Every structure is written in structure tokens, then in C-alpha cells.
Amino acid sequence: MFSKDNLFAISLFPYLGFLWFLTRSGQTPRLALVGFYMTLVFVAVTIPAGIYAKMQYGKALANVDWLHGSAEVFLTLANILIVLGFRQAVLEARRSK
């Protein structure tokens, strides 16, 4: 069976495909698109943070609060950008009616 680490790595490919189609469509609000790409930054930060947690503390990243919280800031930022991007698009669509 697949381990959670394998599933995490495999899930990156569909997400990259999602980003490719989203970008290519040209219909996604720019700020939201930046937020979706920011999710990749979250992943890029989380992987070394997880390795550091394991090597330095002998624990999973989720069990090292300060490190886990620091990595999660990037996911929070990505989510905020996505919401603000779509909010801006909705407001613009309402104004153009």
C-alpha cells in the first residue's frame, strides 16, 4: 500500500496539472492564481521543516509547534490570497452589471 509520504509526493502531479490548466484558461483572477501558486511555496517550506523537525527533535513536524506554525503561515497566506482574488473578481463582476 502507499505510505502517506508517497501519496503526498504523488498528489503533487495532479496539483501541477490543475495549476497548468488554471493558468492557461486565463479566467482565474490574478491574485487567486498567485494564491494557488503560493501553495507550492507552502509545500517547499514544509518539506525541509519536516526534515528539520525529525532530525533536530526526533518528532514529526506536526509535533513541533513553533516549526509547524511557522510553516502553516504560508498555507494561511495562500488561502487569504485565493479568497481575496475571488472576492475581487465577484465585486468587479457586480460593478459591471
SULRA-V520286 format. One record per backbone hydrogen bond with DSSP energy under -0.5 kcal/mol. NH is the residue of the N-H (numbers start at 1). CO is the residue of the C=O. E is the energy in kcal/mol with one decimal. If there is no record, write none. Layout:
NH:CO:E
NH:CO:E
This chain:
7:3:-2.5
8:4:-2.2
9:5:-2.2
10:6:-2.7
11:7:-2.3
12:8:-0.6
12:9:-0.9
13:10:-1.1
14:10:-0.7
15:11:-1.5
16:12:-2.4
17:13:-2.1
18:14:-2.5
19:15:-2.5
20:16:-2.2
21:17:-2.5
22:18:-2.6
23:19:-2.6
24:20:-2.6
25:21:-2.0
26:22:-0.8
26:23:-0.6
28:22:-0.6
33:29:-2.5
34:30:-2.4
35:31:-1.9
36:32:-2.3
37:33:-2.2
38:34:-2.2
39:35:-1.0
40:37:-1.3
41:37:-0.9
42:38:-2.1
43:39:-2.0
44:40:-2.6
45:41:-2.1
46:42:-2.6
47:43:-2.0
48:44:-0.8
49:45:-1.7
50:46:-2.6
51:47:-2.0
52:48:-2.7
53:49:-2.5
54:50:-2.0
55:51:-2.6
56:52:-3.3
57:52:-0.5
57:53:-1.8
58:53:-0.7
58:54:-0.7
59:53:-1.5
63:60:-2.0
64:61:-1.9
65:63:-0.7
68:64:-3.1
69:65:-3.1
70:66:-1.5
71:67:-2.0
72:68:-2.4
73:69:-1.1
74:71:-1.2
75:71:-0.7
76:72:-2.5
77:73:-2.6
78:74:-2.1
79:75:-2.5
80:76:-2.3
81:77:-2.4
82:78:-2.2
83:79:-2.4
84:80:-2.8
85:81:-2.3
86:82:-2.2
87:83:-2.5
88:84:-2.5
89:85:-1.8
90:86:-2.3
91:87:-2.6
92:88:-2.3
93:89:-2.3
94:90:-2.2
95:91:-1.9
96:92:-1.7
97:94:-0.9
